[in-house]
Amino acid sequence: MRKVIEASKGCILTNGKTYGRKIYLAQGEDESCYYEISQAEYEALTSDEDKVF
């Protein structure tokens, strides 16, 4: 059975590569690698990905 971690209200979980409100950990993956960022921080980080140069 996979372990599931959930972000607090208004936050997003990330490990620097993966983002989500609910993370289904892979077998052997450590939840301590994930930390919360605010919704605003997430939007600022991902808005850069949408820009086309």
N, C-alpha and C positions, 0 to 999 in steps of 0.2 A: 504494500500500500504506500502510495506517495504522500509525503508530508506537504501540507499546504500552508503558506504564510500569507497574511493579509495586511495591507497598509492601513494606517489610521485614517480617519476621515480627513479628506483634503490633501492627502499625501500619496506619493507613488513610491513603490519599492524599486530599487535598482542595485545592480552589482557593477555598474559602469558600462555594461553592454546590453543587458536585458532590463526592460522596464515593464511594470504592471501593478495593478491594484491587488491582484491575487497571483501568487507565484506557486506553481506546482514544481517542487524541487525534484531534480533528477536523482536517481539512486546514487547515494554517496555524496551528493552535493550538500554543502554546509550552509545553513541559514545565516550564520554569522557573516557571510560574504555580502549579504544584502543590507541596505540601509535605506531610510526614508528621506525623500526630498519633497519639497512642497509642489503643489500642482503648478504654481507659477514658474518654479525652476525647471520642471519638466517641459513646460510649454516653451520656455526660452531655449532649452537645449535642442528640442526637436524642431523648432521653427527654422533653425539653421540648416537642417537636412532638407527642408522644402525649397530652399533658395536654389535657383538655377543660374549658373554663371556663364 
